[in-house]
Amino acid sequence: MQPILNHFTDNDAYTFSCQYYVLQTYPRAEVEYTFFDRNHTAYPEGFAGKVREQINLMQNVRITEEEIAFMQQRMYYLPQWYFTFLRGYKFNPSEVHIEQSAEGQLAISIRGKWYSTIMWEMPVLSIISELMHQHRGDIERYDEALEYERAAEKARQILRGGLVLGDMGTRRRLSFAHHDNVLRAMKAIAEAGGETVDGVFQPWKGRIVGTSNVYLAMKYNLVPMGTMSHQIIEFEENVSGIFECNFNVMRKFSDVYDGDNGIYLYDCFGDKVFFNNLSKRMALMFTGLRVDSGVEEEQTEKIIEKYKQLGINPATKQVIFSNGLNIERALEIHRFVDGRVQDSYGMGTFLTCDVVGCKPMNIVVKLTKCRITEKREWHDCVKLSCDKGKTLGNPEKCAYLLKQIG
C-alpha cells in the first residue's frame, strides 16, 4: 500500500504550537482523543484495516532538515530546543486504536502522553478522508486542470472582494494532491497582483496570506497559520474549572510564547464564560480572537463591545472568522465588519474538498479524557462552543456545565 502521508509537516501549524505548549506546561499529562463522524457514515467492509495500514506507515515519517529550517524561519516563536525534540519524535502507531462495527461505523481512540498523541489528529482525519474518497471513486474521477481553474476563480473572488484569507483545509481534504493543486492555483493568482478589466489593470483588494499546513506553506513560501486548538482549554477546565480556564490558558499561553502567537480561540465553553472573565491585561497581550462558532454578526458586536468596555480600540485588534465559511458568507461578514476590527478569514473544506461530484466528510478528532500525570485519576473533557451542533463529549458533563453557566 502506498502511504497517504509522506511529510512530517503535512500537519497543521497549531499542532506544533500546542505540542510545545504541552511540553512546557503539562509534560506528564496523559490524554485520550476520540474520532467523531457527524454524518454517522457506514464505512465499507475492511475499511478499518486500511486505516490501520496507513497508521502503521506513519512510523516511517520523520522530520527533515529542510522542514526544520523552514519552521525555524517562519515559526520563529518556537525555540531551538524544540526542533531537537522534533528530530527525535517518532509516530507511535500503538497509541491509535481502531475498530469497525458490523454496521460499518468506525470507533477510533488515541491514548498516551499528551505531547506524543497530540500529533495524530490531522493524520488520522486526512487518512480517513482520502481513503474514503478513493473508495467512492472521487480521486479516480478527479480532473486536475478543472479543479485548478475552479480554485483560481475562487482566489479571484476572494481577492476582488478584499478578503484577507488563509487555507485551513488539511483535515477534511479530498487528497494531498488536490490540496497542493488548490494552493498552487491560489498562489499563482495572488502573485499576479490583480487583473485587467476593460483594458485597465485593477490591483487585488485582498490578500491570501497563508495556510495552516506547514509542509505546503514551505512548498509555496506562505505563512504557516495557526495558534491553538480547543483541546488546551478543554484540558484546563479540569485543572482550573470552567469559569477560570480561559483566563489561565491565556496567561500560560502568553507566558510560553512571550506574547507571540497571539490569536485566542475563545468559544470552547461559549462566549459568555469567556467575555465575563476577559481582563484588560489579557486583551492587550493577545493580538486578537478567532470566531469558530455562533452567528458571526452577533459575535462581532460582542467582541467590539468588550474591547470598548476595556478601553481598547477594536480597530487595533484582529478577528479571524473560520466557522464553515464559503466566499459568499465571508463577504457578507466582511461588509458587516466594515473596518471596525481587522477581519480575516480561514476556509477549510470549501477550498480543499469542494470538488465536482464529491461529498466532503464531516469528521473530527477531539480530546475526551485527560489526567494531569500518570498517577492521577482520569477526567472527561468536553467542548460546548456557541453552536449546539459542535458540542462534544460526555453528555452528563456537558449538561452539568451548561447548568453551571446558566
C-alpha positions in Angstrom: 0.0 0.0 0.0 1.3 3.5 -0.9 1.4 5.8 2.1 -1.1 8.7 2.0 1.1 10.9 4.2 4.8 11.3 3.3 5.8 14.5 5.0 6.1 15.1 8.7 4.9 18.7 8.5 1.9 17.7 6.4 0.1 18.8 9.5 -1.4 22.0 10.9 0.7 24.7 12.5 -1.4 24.7 15.6 -0.4 21.0 16.2 3.2 22.1 16.7 2.4 25.3 18.7 0.1 23.3 21.0 2.7 20.5 21.4 5.3 23.0 22.5 2.7 24.5 24.9 2.1 21.0 26.4 5.8 20.3 26.8 6.2 23.5 28.7 3.0 23.3 30.9 1.9 19.7 31.3 4.8 17.4 30.2 3.5 14.4 32.3 -0.2 14.7 31.2 -1.9 11.8 29.6 -5.0 12.1 27.3 -7.4 10.2 25.2 -8.8 11.5 21.9 -11.9 10.2 20.2 -12.9 10.2 16.5 -16.4 11.5 15.7 -18.2 11.2 12.4 -21.1 13.7 12.5 -22.7 12.0 9.5 -22.6 8.6 11.1 -21.0 7.1 7.9 -21.2 3.4 7.3 -17.7 2.7 6.0 -17.1 -0.2 3.6 -16.1 -3.6 5.0 -12.4 -3.8 5.8 -12.0 0.0 5.9 -10.6 -0.1 9.5 -7.8 -2.4 8.2 -6.9 0.1 5.5 -6.8 2.9 8.1 -4.6 0.7 10.3 -2.1 0.0 7.5 -1.8 3.8 6.9 -1.4 4.5 10.6 1.4 1.9 10.8 3.2 3.5 7.9 3.4 6.8 9.8 6.2 5.4 12.0 8.4 5.9 8.9 7.6 9.6 8.5 10.3 11.7 10.2 11.0 15.4 10.0 13.7 16.6 7.6 16.3 19.3 8.0 14.5 21.3 5.2 11.3 21.3 7.2 13.2 22.3 10.4 14.9 25.2 8.6 11.5 26.5 7.3 9.9 26.2 10.7 12.9 28.0 12.4 12.4 30.9 9.9 8.6 31.2 9.7 7.5 29.8 13.1 10.1 31.9 14.9 8.2 31.7 18.2 9.3 28.1 18.7 12.7 27.7 20.5 15.7 25.8 19.1 15.5 23.0 21.7 12.0 22.2 20.4 13.5 21.3 17.0 15.9 18.9 18.7 12.8 17.3 20.2 11.1 17.0 16.8 14.2 15.4 15.3 13.8 12.6 17.8 10.0 12.4 17.6 8.6 9.2 16.0 4.9 8.4 15.5 3.8 5.6 17.7 1.0 3.6 16.0 0.3 1.6 19.2 -1.3 4.9 20.5 -4.1 4.6 17.9 -6.9 2.0 18.5 -9.3 1.3 15.6 -12.4 -0.9 15.5 -15.3 -1.2 13.0 -18.8 -2.3 13.8 -20.8 -4.8 11.8 -22.8 -1.8 10.6 -19.6 -0.1 9.3 -19.1 2.6 11.9 -15.6 3.4 12.9 -14.5 3.6 16.6 -11.1 5.2 16.9 -9.4 6.4 20.0 -5.8 7.7 20.6 -4.4 7.4 24.1 -1.0 8.1 25.6 1.3 11.0 26.7 -0.3 14.3 25.6 2.9 15.6 24.0 3.1 12.5 21.8 -0.5 11.8 20.9 -1.2 15.4 20.0 0.4 14.7 16.6 -2.2 12.2 15.5 -5.3 14.4 14.9 -4.6 15.6 11.4 -3.0 12.4 10.1 -6.0 10.3 11.3 -8.5 12.7 9.7 -6.7 13.2 6.4 -6.1 9.5 6.1 -9.7 8.6 6.6 -10.9 11.3 4.3 -8.6 10.4 1.4 -9.2 6.6 1.8 -13.0 7.2 1.7 -12.7 9.4 -1.4 -10.6 6.7 -3.0 -13.4 4.2 -2.2 -16.1 6.4 -3.7 -14.1 6.9 -6.9 -13.7 10.6 -6.4 -10.0 10.5 -6.8 -10.1 8.4 -9.9 -12.6 10.9 -11.5 -10.6 13.9 -10.4 -9.9 16.4 -13.1 -6.7 18.3 -12.1 -7.0 21.1 -14.7 -10.7 21.7 -14.0 -10.1 21.9 -10.2 -7.1 24.1 -10.7 -9.2 26.6 -12.6 -12.1 26.4 -10.1 -9.6 27.1 -7.3 -8.1 30.0 -9.3 -11.6 31.5 -9.8 -12.2 31.3 -6.0 -9.0 33.1 -5.5 -10.0 35.9 -7.8 -13.3 36.3 -6.0 -11.6 36.4 -2.6 -9.0 39.0 -3.8 -11.5 41.1 -5.7 -13.7 41.2 -2.6 -11.0 42.5 -0.3 -10.8 39.4 1.9 -7.7 38.5 3.8 -7.7 34.7 3.8 -5.8 31.6 4.8 -6.4 27.9 4.0 -7.4 25.7 6.9 -8.3 22.6 4.9 -5.9 19.7 5.9 -8.3 17.6 7.9 -11.2 17.0 5.5 -9.5 17.4 2.2 -10.1 15.3 -0.9 -6.5 14.3 -1.1 -3.0 15.7 -0.5 -2.7 16.2 -4.3 -5.8 18.3 -4.5 -4.8 20.4 -1.5 -1.5 21.0 -3.3 -3.4 21.9 -6.5 -5.6 24.4 -4.7 -2.7 26.2 -3.1 -0.7 26.3 -6.3 -3.6 27.9 -8.1 -4.3 30.4 -5.3 -0.6 31.4 -5.0 -0.4 32.0 -8.8 -3.5 34.2 -8.8 -2.3 36.2 -5.8 1.1 36.8 -7.3 -0.5 38.2 -10.4 -1.2 41.3 -8.3 -4.6 42.0 -9.9 -6.5 41.6 -13.2 -7.2 43.6 -16.3 -10.8 44.7 -16.7 -11.8 46.6 -19.8 -8.1 47.3 -20.6 -7.4 48.7 -17.1 -5.3 46.8 -14.5 -7.2 46.5 -11.2 -5.0 45.6 -8.2 -6.3 43.0 -5.9 -8.1 44.4 -2.8 -7.5 41.4 -0.7 -4.6 39.0 0.3 -4.1 35.3 0.5 -1.7 35.2 3.5 -1.1 31.5 4.2 -2.1 28.0 5.0 -2.4 26.0 8.2 -0.5 23.2 6.5 3.2 23.6 7.4 4.5 21.5 4.6 2.5 23.3 1.9 3.4 26.6 3.4 7.0 25.6 3.0 6.5 24.4 -0.6 4.7 27.7 -1.7 6.5 30.1 0.7 3.4 31.0 2.6 2.8 31.9 6.2 2.1 28.7 8.3 -1.0 29.8 10.2 -2.4 28.6 13.5 -2.0 29.2 17.2 -4.1 26.9 19.3 -6.9 24.4 19.3 -9.8 23.8 21.7 -8.1 20.9 23.4 -5.9 23.0 25.6 -8.9 24.8 27.0 -10.8 21.5 27.4 -7.8 20.2 29.4 -7.5 23.3 31.5 -11.2 23.1 32.6 -10.3 20.0 34.5 -7.5 21.9 36.3 -9.0 25.4 36.8 -12.7 25.0 36.4 -15.0 26.3 33.7 -15.0 29.9 34.9 -11.2 30.3 35.2 -10.0 28.0 32.4 -9.9 30.7 29.6 -8.0 33.2 31.8 -5.5 30.6 32.9 -4.9 29.3 29.4 -4.4 32.9 28.2 -1.9 33.5 31.0 0.0 30.3 30.4 0.0 30.6 26.6 1.3 34.2 26.7 4.0 33.1 29.2 5.0 30.2 26.9 5.2 32.4 23.8 6.2 35.6 25.5 3.3 37.5 23.8 3.8 36.0 20.3 1.4 33.6 18.6 -1.5 35.7 19.9 -4.8 34.7 18.4 -7.1 33.2 21.1 -9.8 30.6 20.2 -12.4 31.7 22.8 -15.5 29.7 22.2 -14.7 26.3 23.8 -17.3 26.9 26.6 -19.3 29.6 24.9 -18.8 33.3 24.7 -20.5 34.2 28.0 -17.8 32.3 30.1 -15.0 33.9 28.0 -16.2 37.6 28.0 -17.2 37.6 31.7 -13.5 36.8 32.6 -11.5 38.6 29.9 -9.2 41.0 31.6 -7.7 44.1 30.0 -4.2 42.7 30.5 -5.0 39.6 28.5 -7.0 41.5 25.9 -3.9 43.7 25.3 -1.5 40.7 25.4 -3.3 38.8 22.6 -3.4 40.2 19.1 -7.0 39.1 18.6 -9.6 36.4 18.7 -10.9 33.6 16.4 -14.6 33.2 15.8 -15.3 29.5 15.2 -18.9 29.2 16.2 -22.0 31.3 16.8 -23.6 33.9 14.5 -20.7 35.9 13.2 -22.5 39.3 13.3 -23.5 38.7 16.9 -20.0 37.6 17.9 -18.5 40.7 16.2 -20.7 43.0 18.2 -19.9 41.2 21.4 -16.2 41.4 20.7 -16.3 45.1 19.8 -18.4 45.9 22.9 -16.0 44.0 25.2 -12.9 45.8 23.8 -14.6 49.1 24.2 -15.5 48.3 27.8 -11.9 47.5 28.5 -10.8 50.8 26.9 -9.2 49.2 23.9 -9.8 50.4 20.3 -11.4 47.4 18.5 -9.8 48.6 15.2 -6.4 47.7 16.6 -7.4 44.0 17.1 -7.6 41.1 14.7 -10.6 38.9 14.4 -10.4 35.7 12.4 -13.6 34.1 11.2 -13.4 30.3 10.5 -16.8 28.7 11.1 -17.5 26.6 7.9 -17.3 29.6 5.6 -17.6 29.9 1.8 -16.8 33.1 -0.2 -20.3 34.5 -0.2 -20.7 34.2 3.6 -17.2 35.6 4.2 -18.0 38.7 2.0 -21.2 39.2 4.0 -19.3 39.2 7.2 -16.6 41.5 5.8 -19.2 44.1 4.7 -20.8 43.8 8.2 -17.5 44.4 10.0 -16.8 47.4 7.8 -13.3 48.1 9.2 -14.3 48.1 12.8 -11.9 45.3 13.5 -9.1 43.8 11.4 -11.0 40.9 10.0 -9.6 37.9 8.2 -10.9 34.5 7.2 -10.0 30.9 7.4 -11.6 28.4 5.0 -11.2 24.7 5.0 -13.5 22.2 3.3 -14.8 24.8 0.9 -11.3 25.1 -0.5 -9.9 21.5 -0.2 -13.0 19.3 -0.8 -15.4 21.4 -2.9 -14.8 19.1 -5.9 -17.1 18.3 -8.8 -19.1 15.2 -7.9 -17.7 14.9 -4.4 -19.3 14.9 -1.0 -17.0 16.1 1.8 -16.6 14.1 5.1 -17.8 15.6 8.3 -15.3 14.2 10.8 -13.3 15.5 13.8 -11.0 14.2 16.4 -11.5 15.7 19.9 -9.9 15.4 23.3 -12.3 13.4 25.5 -10.3 12.3 28.6 -7.3 13.6 30.5 -5.2 13.3 33.6 -2.5 15.7 34.7 0.0 13.0 35.4 0.1 9.2 35.1 -0.6 9.0 38.9 -3.8 11.0 38.8 -7.4 10.0 38.0 -8.9 10.4 34.6 -11.5 13.2 33.8 -13.8 13.8 31.0 -13.0 16.6 28.6 -15.9 18.3 26.7 -16.5 21.2 24.3 -19.6 23.3 24.4 -18.9 26.1 21.8 -21.6 28.6 20.7 -23.2 26.1 18.3 -25.2 23.2 19.8 -24.1 21.1 16.8 -20.5 21.4 17.8 -21.0 20.3 21.4 -18.9 17.1 22.0 -18.1 14.9 25.0 -19.8 13.2 27.9 -23.5 14.3 27.7 -23.8 14.3 31.5 -20.8 16.6 32.0 -22.0 18.9 29.1 -25.4 19.2 30.8 -23.8 19.9 34.2 -21.5 22.6 32.8 -24.3 24.2 30.8 -26.3 24.4 34.1 -23.4 26.0 35.8 -23.1 28.6 33.1 -26.8 29.4 33.3 
